[in-house]
Amino acid sequence: MSARLNPFAAAPEMIAAMTAFETAVASSGLEHSLIELVKTRASQINGCAFCLHMHTRDARAAGESEERLHLLAAWWESSLFTPREKAALTWTESLTLIAQTRAPDADYAIMREEFDEAEAVKLTMLIGAINVWNRLAVGFRSQHPRKWAVEKVA
């Protein structure tokens, strides 16, 4: 698979606006570890290799364990995630799959048990942001970096 186009070069003003939005989300006060879990889980659902590469790398650099990253795809069955993380992941899945879920009241209630009103908005904006990035990367076939050893085998 090859890249279709570089959105950073094609529409830099739009990417600058999205980058400013991303900066606001990153400085919203939500925990960095939670932000990376949400970004990684949405990227798993959306099948975004570029974003998975970036956010698992960022999560590891911030101290996230390999075990939790591996179990993220089945977080609801794992005791390694806190109630707050599980609430965020519930809402992430609900909004990322909104065409199927319609963001049901039950998922909203789970999220609101752990997040106040302002945090609920911040979390929702985070989920929206990563879904936009996923759509840019998947839609335009952004390529994640490849290590030499992988290229040698391929």
GUNUZA-371120 format. One record per residue: y, x, z of N, C-alpha, C in turn. Coordinates in steps of 0.001 Angstrom, whole numbers. Last residue first. Layout:
GUNUZA-371120
<pt <Y X Z> <Y X Z> <Y X Z>>
...
end
This chain:
GUNUZA-371120
<pt <-7744 11017 4756> <-7507 9994 3727> <-7452 10652 2385>>
<pt <-7851 13431 6121> <-9066 12618 6011> <-8918 11612 4878>>
<pt <-5188 14269 5899> <-6250 15163 5444> <-7539 14374 5211>>
<pt <-3815 12220 7152> <-3633 12416 5713> <-4756 13268 5148>>
<pt <-4667 12703 9753> <-5024 11430 9119> <-4887 11564 7607>>
<pt <-3522 15194 10214> <-4984 15047 10290> <-5431 13750 9613>>
<pt <-723 14660 10024> <-1393 15522 9056> <-2898 15295 9049>>
<pt <126 11227 10606> <-91 12605 11062> <-891 13369 10007>>
<pt <2592 9141 9295> <1182 9533 9303> <1088 10973 9748>>
<pt <4832 6489 10184> <4532 7908 9990> <3027 8163 10058>>
<pt <4575 3368 8364> <4670 4123 9611> <4354 5586 9330>>
<pt <6473 1840 5881> <5342 2714 6169> <5554 3459 7481>>
<pt <7215 -1494 5059> <7650 -238 5679> <6430 565 6103>>
<pt <7059 -3812 3382> <5975 -2829 3454> <6444 -1469 3964>>
<pt <8785 -5867 3495> <9165 -4779 2600> <8180 -3614 2659>>
<pt <7426 -7542 5322> <7876 -8047 4031> <8199 -6947 3033>>
<pt <7038 -5869 7545> <5887 -6392 6803> <6318 -6821 5400>>
<pt <9739 -5280 8261> <8757 -4213 8032> <7558 -4694 7219>>
<pt <10961 -7840 8479> <11516 -6805 7608> <10448 -5771 7252>>
<pt <9273 -9017 10352> <9383 -9605 9030> <9999 -8630 8030>>
<pt <9685 -7378 12586> <8346 -7484 11987> <8432 -8022 10561>>
<pt <12418 -7921 13083> <11998 -6570 12676> <10620 -6597 12022>>
<pt <12122 -10638 13819> <12931 -10264 12649> <12517 -8882 12162>>
<pt <10528 -10336 16110> <10004 -11089 14974> <10815 -10831 13705>>
<pt <12247 -8969 17765> <11065 -8265 17264> <10438 -9018 16104>>
<pt <14208 -11032 18145> <14544 -9746 17527> <13309 -9052 16975>>
<pt <12808 -13092 19471> <13401 -13316 18160> <13682 -12016 17429>>
<pt <12217 -11757 21840> <11126 -12222 20978> <11636 -12485 19568>>
<pt <14850 -11374 22795> <13960 -10242 22558> <12847 -10631 21590>>
<pt <15598 -14059 23125> <16308 -13226 22151> <15492 -11981 21804>>
<pt <13847 -14735 25195> <13757 -15435 23917> <14466 -14653 22818>>
<pt <14816 -13064 27222> <13443 -12915 26735> <13287 -13565 25365>>
<pt <17389 -14153 27527> <17222 -12752 27139> <15827 -12504 26569>>
<pt <16742 -16750 28385> <17491 -16558 27139> <17294 -15126 26640>>
<pt <15452 -16101 30756> <14726 -16870 29729> <15415 -16718 28378>>
<pt <17500 -14916 32203> <16379 -14082 31749> <15572 -14793 30664>>
<pt <19035 -17210 32705> <19591 -16101 31918> <18482 -15209 31374>>
<pt <17167 -18749 34270> <17733 -19232 33009> <18259 -18108 32129>>
<pt <14462 -16559 35399> <15552 -17516 35617> <16159 -17889 34259>>
<pt <10981 -16301 35185> <12257 -15919 34593> <13305 -16986 34895>>
<pt <8649 -17345 36258> <8931 -15929 36476> <10318 -15492 36007>>
<pt <8522 -19980 35565> <8092 -19614 36919> <8494 -18190 37261>>
<pt <9124 -20017 32872> <10209 -20284 33822> <9808 -20029 35273>>
<pt <6601 -19601 31684> <7645 -18587 31563> <8715 -18781 32637>>
<pt <5359 -22017 32368> <4782 -20741 32818> <5849 -19655 32790>>
<pt <7028 -23805 30998> <6922 -23870 32464> <6357 -22567 33031>>
<pt <6521 -23096 28343> <7866 -22954 28888> <7813 -22931 30417>>
<pt <3854 -23880 28167> <4207 -22460 28008> <5592 -22180 28568>>
<pt <4169 -26657 28546> <3320 -25876 29462> <3654 -24387 29377>>
<pt <5731 -27493 26376> <6288 -27523 27724> <5479 -26675 28699>>
<pt <5263 -25353 23444> <4950 -26481 24333> <5546 -26340 25736>>
<pt <6206 -24421 20712> <6729 -24028 22032> <6510 -25142 23067>>
<pt <4718 -25036 18498> <5908 -25850 18763> <6474 -25606 20158>>
<pt <2441 -23716 17504> <2526 -24123 18910> <3621 -25134 19204>>
<pt <2678 -23184 14738> <1462 -23798 15273> <1678 -24398 16660>>
<pt <5220 -22163 14494> <4790 -23169 13523> <3530 -23889 13992>>
<pt <5294 -20151 16496> <5978 -21425 16715> <5569 -22514 15715>>
<pt <4255 -17699 17263> <3397 -18639 16517> <3995 -20046 16528>>
<pt <6286 -16665 18768> <5874 -15936 17569> <5034 -16825 16663>>
<pt <6369 -18475 20910> <7471 -18420 19957> <7120 -17686 18674>>
<pt <3843 -18058 22154> <4294 -19405 21826> <5397 -19379 20762>>
<pt <3817 -15302 22607> <2848 -15899 21685> <3309 -17279 21232>>
<pt <5966 -15148 24437> <5957 -14363 23196> <5015 -14984 22182>>
<pt <5074 -16722 26535> <6236 -17167 25773> <6330 -16424 24440>>
<pt <2935 -15088 27387> <2709 -16488 27025> <3834 -16977 26128>>
<pt <4335 -12775 28025> <3403 -12742 26900> <3025 -14154 26446>>
<pt <5760 -13641 30262> <6483 -13171 29077> <5576 -13173 27851>>
<pt <3617 -14206 31970> <4548 -15271 31593> <5314 -14886 30326>>
<pt <2523 -11656 32227> <1729 -12728 31609> <2615 -13895 31183>>
<pt <4616 -10373 33573> <4221 -9924 32235> <3422 -11008 31513>>
<pt <4540 -11871 35962> <5757 -11847 35134> <5430 -11407 33711>>
<pt <1949 -11269 36954> <2307 -12648 36582> <3564 -12711 35703>>
<pt <873 -8185 35320> <1477 -8935 36417> <1737 -10382 35987>>
<pt <-2254 -7022 34149> <-909 -7480 33847> <-399 -8357 34980>>
<pt <-4850 -6491 34763> <-3918 -5363 34754> <-2473 -5759 34477>>
<pt <-6760 -8382 34514> <-6033 -8380 35784> <-5006 -7242 35850>>
<pt <-7191 -10121 31440> <-7096 -8873 32189> <-6288 -9048 33470>>
<pt <-7087 -12261 29804> <-8364 -12014 30471> <-8321 -10798 31387>>
<pt <-4609 -12175 28642> <-4898 -13319 29514> <-6214 -13153 30265>>
<pt <-4686 -9955 26892> <-3975 -9868 28164> <-4359 -10978 29136>>
<pt <-5875 -8966 24577> <-6592 -9969 25385> <-5995 -10011 26794>>
<pt <-4186 -7081 23573> <-4649 -8119 22646> <-5426 -9228 23362>>
<pt <-3950 -5289 25707> <-2857 -6210 25414> <-3289 -7347 24484>>
<pt <-5795 -3325 26121> <-6120 -4675 26602> <-5055 -5714 26263>>
<pt <-4531 -1062 25145> <-5764 -1527 24501> <-6101 -2963 24897>>
<pt <-2435 -878 26971> <-2143 -1078 25559> <-3370 -1578 24806>>
<pt <-3861 -394 29323> <-3105 -1650 29185> <-2750 -1916 27722>>
<pt <-4950 2150 28670> <-5812 1022 29023> <-5087 -303 28835>>
<pt <-2799 3828 28340> <-3632 3510 27177> <-4469 2258 27454>>
<pt <140 2851 30161> <-1218 3397 30073> <-1913 2963 28786>>
<pt <3550 3893 29897> <2544 2836 29770> <1163 3472 29578>>
<pt <5575 5786 29952> <4591 5784 31027> <3547 4694 30963>>
<pt <7188 6014 27801> <7815 5468 29012> <6815 5321 30153>>
<pt <5415 6827 25885> <6447 7784 26307> <7136 7326 27586>>
<pt <4044 4410 25526> <3370 5572 26115> <4386 6575 26650>>
<pt <6101 2921 24296> <5526 2475 25570> <4825 3633 26273>>
<pt <6492 4347 21920> <7583 4230 22888> <7063 3829 24266>>
<pt <3950 3915 20747> <4424 5277 21015> <5531 5254 22069>>
<pt <4011 1177 20501> <2980 1770 21360> <3354 3207 21700>>
<pt <6215 947 18761> <6309 423 20128> <5179 892 21039>>
<pt <5463 2268 16312> <6685 2600 17042> <6611 2182 18507>>
<pt <3045 1020 15582> <3119 2474 15738> <4308 2844 16612>>
<pt <3926 -1620 15419> <2889 -1245 16387> <2912 251 16639>>
<pt <5727 -1427 13284> <6233 -1724 14626> <5204 -1404 15708>>
<pt <3895 -800 11180> <5065 26 11436> <5559 -166 12867>>
<pt <2063 -2943 11251> <1625 -1586 11589> <2802 -678 11932>>
<pt <2063 -6071 12093> <3070 -5099 11671> <2689 -3694 12132>>
<pt <840 -8571 12620> <179 -7563 11800> <1131 -6506 11268>>
<pt <1803 -10447 14358> <2370 -10435 13008> <1739 -9397 12090>>
<pt <390 -9771 16680> <229 -11098 16094> <686 -11104 14631>>
<pt <1421 -7174 17110> <-13 -7398 16897> <-236 -8730 16185>>
<pt <4111 -7785 17525> <3746 -6980 16360> <2255 -7063 16069>>
<pt <3945 -9121 19952> <4429 -9844 18767> <4024 -9097 17496>>
<pt <3031 -6917 21524> <2210 -8118 21337> <2659 -8929 20129>>
<pt <5169 -5074 21346> <3845 -4711 20863> <2995 -5949 20609>>
<pt <7258 -6511 22503> <7377 -6026 21124> <6005 -5684 20541>>
<pt <6185 -6917 25080> <6529 -8057 24226> <6596 -7618 22763>>
<pt <5968 -4243 25958> <4781 -5105 25875> <5028 -6287 24949>>
<pt <8667 -3445 25885> <7693 -2809 24986> <6407 -3616 24873>>
<pt <9734 -5137 27880> <10256 -5175 26508> <9234 -4588 25539>>
<pt <8339 -4226 30114> <8146 -5594 29645> <8613 -5731 28192>>
<pt <9428 -1667 30370> <7988 -1826 30134> <7680 -3218 29596>>
<pt <12134 -2262 30891> <11760 -1553 29670> <10277 -1744 29364>>
<pt <13071 -5483 32092> <12373 -4222 32330> <11937 -3585 31006>>
<pt <16284 -6721 31176> <14836 -6900 31253> <14182 -5526 31392>>
<pt <18850 -5973 30694> <18428 -5981 32086> <16949 -6294 32256>>
<pt <19724 -5625 28122> <19865 -6957 28725> <19516 -7012 30206>>
<pt <19580 -3522 26387> <20393 -3351 27589> <20599 -4664 28351>>
<pt <18044 -4496 24298> <17533 -3365 25082> <18304 -3161 26379>>
<pt <19795 -6437 23261> <18519 -6841 23861> <17992 -5734 24778>>
<pt <21816 -4772 22261> <22118 -5767 23301> <20847 -6217 24011>>
<pt <20357 -3390 20320> <20974 -2653 21426> <21300 -3596 22578>>
<pt <19767 -5495 18587> <18683 -4786 19267> <19210 -4001 20466>>
<pt <22352 -6024 17647> <21607 -7055 18380> <20487 -6412 19193>>
<pt <22783 -3637 16289> <23658 -3996 17413> <22995 -5062 18284>>
<pt <20810 -3907 14348> <20730 -2797 15292> <21614 -3058 16510>>
<pt <21824 -6042 12908> <20544 -6194 13604> <20369 -5099 14653>>
<pt <24122 -4849 11884> <24238 -6023 12757> <22957 -6220 13559>>
<pt <22931 -2856 10336> <23846 -2481 11419> <24011 -3642 12398>>
<pt <21585 -4422 8500> <20792 -3624 9430> <21666 -3175 10595>>
<pt <23784 -5418 7135> <22884 -6344 7826> <22033 -5595 8857>>
<pt <24868 -3083 6085> <25686 -3901 6981> <24821 -4898 7756>>
<pt <22874 -2078 4342> <23172 -1386 5605> <24000 -2211 6576>>
<pt <20809 -2974 2356> <21815 -3830 3010> <22204 -3230 4361>>
<pt <19350 -797 1288> <19699 -1944 445> <20807 -2810 1040>>
<pt <18816 1011 3335> <19649 1434 2213> <20158 240 1406>>
<pt <17272 -559 5001> <18383 199 5586> <19350 657 4488>>
<pt <15183 -1512 3442> <16253 -2437 3815> <17464 -1733 4416>>
<pt <13747 -157 792> <14266 316 2071> <15424 -596 2480>>
<pt <10854 -1759 -645> <12244 -1308 -674> <12629 -866 719>>
<pt <8046 -1483 -541> <8700 -2271 -1593> <10155 -1879 -1756>>
<pt <5645 1115 -59> <6859 421 363> <7479 -309 -821>>
<pt <2189 536 -827> <3414 1322 -874> <4610 450 -506>>
<pt <-1166 850 0> <0 0 0> <1235 900 0>>
end
